[in-house]
């Protein structure tokens, strides 16, 4: 581990367990909020991850850019997940086309996790996210 990484670890170690606990609670809220939407949740076991982000798969790759754009208009930053695909790396195409990796890269997004965001703000963000998801999925 580099000194820079060690310094970052030391700076956050006192709040680490509380931060992970809050993220796990928020992951549980994401799971509940997204339950009746067409997205696929990568992992529903909230206790087995630190949850820096909340990754989901959209049903179709054509939805991703619209979703990211519409969420930006809502003031919510959505990151692409697994993009670019490992199969797109230089030299990889010589060995394999990696269709599964390409599919994941085309449909995966990372929803935000905010460990210190108040519950009411989390609920509002999740409700707006669900509304945008439904709108984008219906449009395709």
C-alpha positions as CSV (number, residue, x, y, z in Angstrom):
1,X,0.0,0.0,0.0
2,X,1.3,3.4,-0.8
3,X,1.8,6.1,1.8
4,X,-1.0,8.2,0.1
5,X,-3.5,5.3,0.4
6,X,-2.4,4.7,4.0
7,X,-2.9,8.3,4.9
8,X,-6.4,8.2,3.4
9,X,-7.2,5.1,5.4
10,X,-6.0,6.7,8.6
11,X,-8.0,9.8,7.9
12,X,-11.3,7.9,7.7
13,X,-10.7,4.9,10.0
14,X,-12.5,6.4,13.0
15,X,-15.7,6.9,11.0
16,X,-15.4,3.8,8.8
17,X,-17.8,1.5,10.6
18,X,-20.5,4.1,11.1
19,X,-20.1,5.2,7.4
20,X,-20.5,1.5,6.2
21,X,-23.5,1.0,8.5
22,X,-25.2,4.1,7.1
23,X,-24.4,3.0,3.5
24,X,-25.9,-0.5,4.3
25,X,-29.0,1.1,5.6
26,X,-29.2,3.2,2.4
27,X,-28.7,0.2,0.3
28,X,-31.7,-1.4,2.0
29,X,-33.7,1.6,1.1
30,X,-32.6,1.5,-2.5
31,X,-33.6,-2.2,-2.7
32,X,-37.1,-1.4,-1.3
33,X,-37.5,1.7,-3.6
34,X,-36.4,-0.2,-6.8
35,X,-38.4,-3.4,-6.0
36,X,-41.2,-2.7,-8.5
37,X,-39.1,-1.3,-11.2
38,X,-37.6,-3.0,-14.3
39,X,-34.0,-2.7,-13.1
40,X,-32.0,-5.6,-11.9
41,X,-30.2,-5.2,-8.6
42,X,-26.7,-6.7,-8.6
43,X,-26.7,-7.7,-4.9
44,X,-29.5,-7.6,-2.3
45,X,-27.4,-8.8,0.6
46,X,-26.8,-5.4,2.3
47,X,-24.3,-6.8,4.8
48,X,-21.8,-8.2,2.3
49,X,-20.5,-4.9,0.7
50,X,-19.3,-1.4,1.8
51,X,-21.7,0.2,-0.8
52,X,-19.6,3.1,-2.2
53,X,-22.2,3.1,-5.0
54,X,-25.4,1.1,-5.7
55,X,-25.0,-0.7,-9.0
56,X,-28.0,-1.8,-11.1
57,X,-28.7,-3.1,-14.6
58,X,-31.2,-1.4,-16.8
59,X,-33.2,-3.7,-19.1
60,X,-31.8,-2.2,-22.4
61,X,-28.6,-0.4,-23.2
62,X,-30.6,2.1,-25.2
63,X,-32.1,3.4,-21.9
64,X,-28.8,4.3,-20.2
65,X,-27.9,7.6,-21.9
66,X,-31.5,8.8,-21.5
67,X,-31.5,7.8,-17.8
68,X,-28.1,9.5,-17.1
69,X,-29.3,12.7,-18.9
70,X,-32.7,12.8,-17.2
71,X,-31.1,12.2,-13.8
72,X,-28.7,15.1,-14.5
73,X,-31.6,17.3,-15.1
74,X,-32.9,16.2,-11.7
75,X,-29.6,17.3,-10.2
76,X,-28.6,13.7,-9.5
77,X,-25.3,12.4,-10.8
78,X,-25.4,8.8,-12.2
79,X,-22.2,7.1,-13.1
80,X,-21.7,4.4,-15.6
81,X,-20.5,1.1,-14.2
82,X,-18.1,-1.3,-15.9
83,X,-17.6,1.2,-18.7
84,X,-15.6,0.8,-20.8
85,X,-15.9,-2.9,-20.9
86,X,-12.7,-5.0,-20.4
87,X,-13.5,-6.5,-23.7
88,X,-12.9,-3.1,-25.3
89,X,-9.3,-2.8,-23.9
90,X,-6.5,-2.8,-26.4
91,X,-5.4,-6.3,-27.2
92,X,-8.4,-8.0,-25.6
93,X,-10.4,-8.2,-28.9
94,X,-7.5,-10.3,-30.3
95,X,-8.3,-13.0,-27.8
96,X,-12.1,-12.8,-27.1
97,X,-15.0,-10.5,-27.9
98,X,-16.3,-10.7,-24.2
99,X,-20.0,-10.4,-25.0
100,X,-21.0,-10.6,-21.3
101,X,-18.7,-7.8,-20.3
102,X,-19.9,-5.7,-23.2
103,X,-23.5,-6.3,-22.2
104,X,-22.9,-5.3,-18.6
105,X,-21.0,-2.2,-19.7
106,X,-23.9,-1.2,-21.9
107,X,-26.6,-1.5,-19.2
108,X,-25.0,-1.0,-15.8
109,X,-25.2,2.3,-13.8
110,X,-24.2,3.2,-10.3
111,X,-26.8,5.0,-8.2
112,X,-25.4,7.4,-5.6
113,X,-24.8,6.5,-1.9
114,X,-24.7,9.3,0.5
115,X,-23.8,8.1,4.0
116,X,-24.6,11.4,5.7
117,X,-27.6,12.4,3.6
118,X,-30.7,13.0,5.8
119,X,-33.4,10.3,5.5
120,X,-35.9,12.7,3.9
121,X,-33.4,13.7,1.3
122,X,-32.6,10.0,0.6
123,X,-36.3,9.3,0.2
124,X,-36.8,12.2,-2.2
125,X,-33.8,11.2,-4.3
126,X,-35.0,7.7,-4.5
127,X,-38.5,8.7,-5.5
128,X,-37.2,11.0,-8.2
129,X,-34.9,8.2,-9.4
130,X,-37.8,5.7,-9.6
131,X,-39.9,8.2,-11.5
132,X,-37.1,8.8,-14.1
133,X,-36.5,5.1,-14.4
134,X,-40.2,4.4,-15.1
135,X,-40.3,7.2,-17.6
136,X,-37.2,6.1,-19.5
137,X,-38.2,2.5,-19.5
138,X,-41.6,3.3,-20.9
139,X,-40.1,5.4,-23.6
140,X,-38.1,2.5,-25.1
